[in-house]
Amino acid sequence: MLFNSYIFIFLFFPICLLGYYGLLHLQKKEAAQFFLLAMSFWFYGYFQVNYLLIMLFSIAVNYCFHRLLSKAPSGKLLFFAITVNLGILFYFKYYDFFVSNINAVFGSSFLLRHVLLPLGISFFTFQQIGFLVDTYRGEVKDCGLLPYALFVAFFPQLIAGPIVTQGEMLPQFAGMTEQKFDWEKFSGGYVLFVLGLFKKVILADTLGAGVDYGYANMALLGQADALVVIFAYSLQLYFDFSGYCDMARGIGRMLGIEIAVNFNSPYQAVNIVDFWKRWHITLNRFFTSYVYIPLGGNRRGRGRMYLNFLVVFFLSGVWHGAGWNFIVWGMLHGALYVLTRWYQEKKKLYGKKVFSKKQSPERRGTAFSMWEWIVTLVSRIILFLYVSIAWVYFRAADVAQANRLLLLALKGKAQTISFDLAECFQLDELWYVLKVLRLDNFSYSRYVLMFFMLAVGLGFAMFGRNAAQIADRIKGKTYQAVLFGAVFVWCILSFSQVSTFLYFNF
């Protein structure tokens, strides 16, 4: 089931709200937890029943490991439990990739299984590994099966994150009897949901149509076409994934449950270190807590620290997908990350400054402020260009296809942007505006809308407030209610072009 679907908006979520708050009103905490769990199973099983069976098996196995570790913490048992989880993940996600590479290297002919990849398996597997490690550390003593299952299966964050921790969710589940319907929280959650829906349905899906055309018709692309496709995908991916996370947080807040922030305007970062503090925050937190620090972090010298960074980014690439293109993507980020940290260690600053920080703001003056603004802008643009190049390997079917698109962007045929490509970015509602203005008959009108969509997306991502900041500023005024109501209706009317979320595959 998708958040941007009629069944979710008009059936699933209204039933969820009524049943949940009705049970809380009756002080039935366990019944409310069970109800949310049942709704979560419905939400996940709606995609395919087999997915649900796999998740139920994973929950049962890991809960047994939790009980054993809570009674007698054992490093060997923890290692075995993690191995089992990674083994299941390997079978469903990486088996064919591993076997195909074995066949290529050794000339063998092992059969590929073409195993069905359960949606969100990477997310709920990592979430449970984190839970088991916390159990071993003594941070969670003994959790009942019902709250544990709800922790894993809670439908807003089940499919595409964020990767939440037991410390964030279990106390909220335990305090459900104290929750009452809070109109301020509900309205804030509604605003987050609408903003996320707008990102997904209006921005990401419109940009995605052009991206899909470009990758499917690469032989027809010129240099300008390739550049448009590359930058459009950077924006599509951001609005798709951050939009999902905004909707997840909004749904959680409407239910009185806070879900971790996963994005904080990452394209407003000025370097790659800053970027990874803002992009997919919970995944970065997971790798820091359960990989980087156990490997030694920065406690064993700079050389070992840089190696640990590379290991983390290698694993991040592998986590995202079974393909060499994902590994290349991870190592591109890892290489720049190490280089940036090396530079920061040398300068003891986050970027080179022209003036000393010890100077007073008065002495710095307008010229300094202008210089800072220019440096920040240039840094954002350079980082966006680098990240966009890396995203090509993330989106491409393989390394060869990624190299081909990048080569087109560098040395492709110099020609005007393809009319067919520009046509993909057309939003019907905006096309009607051009008709009203009598601009629809001009040859360049399609290109106007394409550049408008790219400019709006880039402006929001690089300079605008993010969804959380906007939601915090909403005060419940009449014009705000009308505005968000209109946006909500606009999104619903666009459901005829529903597409799945990109991160469902990871």
Secondary structure, DSSP 8 states (H G I E B T S, - for coil): --SSSHHIIIIIHHHHHHHHHHHHHTT-HHHHHHHHHHHHHHHHHTT-HHHHHHHHHHHHHHHHHHHHHHHS--HHHHHHHHHHHHHHHIIIIIHHHHHHHHHHHH------------TTHHHHHHHHHHHHHHHHHTSS----HHHHHHHHH-HHHHTT-----HHHHHHHHHTGGG----HHHHHHHHHHHHHHHIIIIIIIHHHHHHHHHHHHTGGG--HHHHHHHHHHHHHHHHHHHHHHHHHHHHHHHHTT-------S-GGG-SSHHHHTTTSSHHHHHHHIIIIITTTTTTTT-HHHHHHHHHHHHHHHHHHH-SSHHHHHHHHHHHHHHHHHHHHHHHHTSSS--SS-TTS-HHHHHHHHHHHHHHHHHHHHHHHHHHHHHHHHHHHSSSHHHHHHHHHHHHH-------HHHHHHT--HHHHHHHHHTT-TTSTTHHHHHHHHHHHHHHHHHHHS--HHHHHHH----HHHHHHHHHHHHHHHHTGGG----GGGG-
